[in-house]
Amino acid sequence: IFGLAIYELNMLVDTLLASLLAEGSISYLYYGNRLVQLPLGVFGVALGVAILPMLSHQAANKDFSEMVKTIDFGIRLILFITIPATIGLILLRFPIVNTLWERGEFNRLATEGTAIALLYYSVGLCAFCGIKVIVPAFYSLQDTKTPAKVGIYSMLLNIILNLILMGPLKHGGLALATSIAALFNVILLMHLLRKRIGLMGGRKILSSVIKLFFVSGVMGITVYYFNAAFFDPDSQLILKLLILSADIAIGVLVYTVLSRIIQNEELSFLIELTRRRKKKISIQ
């Protein structure tokens, strides 16, 4: 429980320390975290739950080569989803918060404060989701102690960075500290897992990351200029919803088309998975 809940525990620490900052800091962190939780819950947690039985079966049979392939693909699949999501959340942080919440007591100052929290939490999105994939690999090996120990180190690092960064960056420093601690957590877990089961396809993952950053960069530029041209934070809610939806749709379209052009393996897997599901539903 501790190994999987380290992100939530770090969020609790952030909230406690935010109470020492300016009024509204706790709310900024809460709303920023809610937005990061969407891709984390939909993809990170779901994939972690889905691959645990497969990893357990492979570990029980001592089939470490297949186990490595499963983890490698799980990491690449998470990165395929979270890298563009990270760039999208960073670029559209103000329009998203403005559209969802800026009305009544939630004024422009609250929008800007929440956007800052979202910016720094988004930096760690890949790591937050990656932990949900790496930790089950240890559980499949009947090892619950290592994730807990690494979680403690991560929590201590988060507290130290909170105290250092909350001065210059205010509540943004608390969010950034949590993201850095999560990156430390996932990197150390991957290092320890590599020592247990061998090489984990690092070159293939790196190659995939480079391609994903290129494709996501093109997507980000396209979305940024479209949003800058059409989004008005003071316009009516329905119009802002339409423009924000168009931002997301254009981003998904550009990312998907470019991923198809470079023959991305993760996209092909998701398309084939969707086809199988539709075929299964039609048969039923």
N, C-alpha and C positions, 0 to 999 in steps of 0.2 A: 504493500500500500504506500509506504513512504517513497519507494523508488519511483513509482508512477505519479505520485502526488506532489513532487518537488516544485513543479511550476505553480500550483495552487498555494503551496506554503510560501514560496517567494512572493506571490501576490499579496498574501496576508502581511508579510513583513513590509512590503511596499506601502500598504494601506496604513499600517501603524506609524510608519515614519512620515507619511504624507500628512498626518494629523498635526505635525509640527510645522508644516509649511503654510502658505497663504490659503485663505478660505477658497474652497472650490477644488483644491488639489486632489482630494479623495475622489470626488465625482469625475474629474478629468481622467484619472487612472481607471476608474470603473467603466466608463463608457468606451474609452480606448481599448480596454481589454475585451469588452463584449464583441467588438468588431473583429479582433484577432481570433477570438474563440470560434467564430463561424467556420473558417477553413480548417482550424485545428480540430474542431469537433467532427465536422463532416468527413474530412479526409484522413487526418492524422490518427485519431482514435479508432476510426473504422478500419483502417488498414492494419493497425496494430492488432486489433482483435481478430481480423480475418486471417492473418498469417501465423498466429500463435499455434493453432493445431497442426499446421503443415510443418512448422519448425520443430515442434515437439515430436512429431512422427519421425522426422529426419534425424533428430538428435538421438532418439531411442534406438534407431537402427545404425547409429554412428556413421551416417551418410553425410559427412561434413562437406563434401564437395557440392552436393545438392543444397545443403543448408546455406553455404556461401552464396550460391546462385540466387536463392530465395531472398536473402538479405540484400544482396547487391541490387536485385531488381526492385525490391521494396523501397530502397533508398532512392533509386533513380525515378521511380514512380512518384514518390513524395516530392522530390525536387521538381519534376515536370509540372506539378500542380502548384507548389508553394513559391517557386521563383517568380513566375508571372503574377501570382497573387500578391507577393511582397511588393513588387514594383507598382502594381495597380493600387494597392492601399497607400503607398507613399505618395504617388502622384495625385491621387484623387482623395486624399485624406480630408481636405477642407470641403470639397463639394459633398462628400459622403456625410460628414458630420452636419454640415449646414442643411442638407436636404432632410436628413432623418430627424433632427432634434431642434434646430434653431427656430423656436417660436415660444411665446409666453416668457416664462422665467429663464429659459435657456437662451441667453443673448449672444451677441457676436463675441464677447470676451470668453464665454464658455465654449463656443465653437473653436476658437483659436487655441484655447488651453487643451481641449480634448484632441484636436488635430496634432498637437505636439506630442501628447502621450501616444497616440496611434502611430506616429512616425517612428518613435523609438521602440515601441513594442513590435512593429512590423519588421524591424531589423532582425529580430530573433525568430521569426515565424518558421523558417526552414528548420531551425534547431528544435523549436517546440514540437514540431511534427516528427522530426527525426528521432527524438527520444522515444516517442510512442512506438516506433518500429524497432529500435535497437534494444530497448529494455526487454521485450518479449523474447528476444534471442537468448538472453541470459536465463530467463525463466524456463525456456525449453531445455536448457542445460542443467536444470535443477539448481540454479545459482540465483538466490534472491538477495544475497548479502552484498555482492558487488554493486548493483544499482543503488542500494541503500547507502553504501559508503560513499560512492561518487556523488549521490544526492546531498549528503551532508557537506562534502567539500564545496559543492556548487552553492549550497545555501550560505555557507560561511563567506564565500567569495561575493555573493550577492549583497550580504550585509555590509562587507567592507567597501564595496563599490558604491553602495547606496550612500554611505556616510561621506565618501569622497565626492560623489557627483551631485548630490542633492543641494550642495551649496551653489555651485555655478549654474547648474541646469534646472534647479528646482524639481518639480514633479517629473520633468522629462529625464532628469538624471536617474530617478528611481526606475523608470521604465527601461532606460538604456542599460542599467545595471542588471536587471532581470534578463534582458536579451543576451548580454555578454556572458552571464552565468550559465544560461542555457547552451550557448555555443561551447563553453568550456565543458559542460556536462556531456554533450553528445560526442565531442572530439575525444575526450578521455575514455568514454564507453567504447567507442569504435576502436581505439588503440588497444584497450584491454581485451576486447572480443577478438581482434586480429591475432593477439598473442595466444588465444585459446584455440581458434579454429583455422588459423592461417590467413593468407592473402584474401582480400575481400573485393577484388576487382577495382582497385583504386584508380587505375588508369582509365578504365571504361567509365567510371563515375565522373572523373575529371573531364574527360572528353565530352560526356553528356552535358556537364555543367557549363562548359565553354559554349557549346551550341545553344543551350537554353538561354544563357545570358545574352547572346547575340540576337536570338529571336525575340526574347522578352524586351530587349533594348529597342528594337524596331517597333514592337507593339507599344511600348511606353511613349516613344516619340510621337507616334500617330495619335494616341489617346490624349496626350498632353496638349497638342496643338488643336485638336478638335474641341476639347473641353475649354481651352482658353478662348476660342472663337465664339462659342455658343452659350457657355454656362454663365448665368448672372445670379449671384447669391441673394439678390433682392427681388427676384421675380417671383411669380406665384408658385406654390408648391407643386401643382400638377406639371407645370413647365419644367421645373427643376428635376422632377422625377423622370420625365421623358428624356431630358438631356443626359442625366446620369445613367439611365438605362441604355441610351445610345452609346455612351462612353464604354460601358461594359461590353455591349454587343460587338462594337467595332474592335475592341481589344481581343475578345475571344475569337472573332473571325480572323483577324490578322495573325494571331498566335497559332491558330489551327492550320491556316493555309501555309504559313511558313514552316510549321512542323511537318506537314505533309510533304513539302518540297524537299526538306532535308531527310525525309524518310525516318522520322523519329520512331523508335521502337515502342516507347511507352504509349504514344498516341495510337499506333496500330493495335496494341493490346486492348486499349480502352474501346476502340471502334469494334473490334472483334467481340469483346465482352458484351457490348450493347446489342450487337446482332444476335448473339446467342440467346440473350435474355428475351429479345423480341420474338425470336423463333419459338422459344419455350412457351411464352405467353400465348402465341397464336395456336400452338398445338393444344394447350390446355383449354 
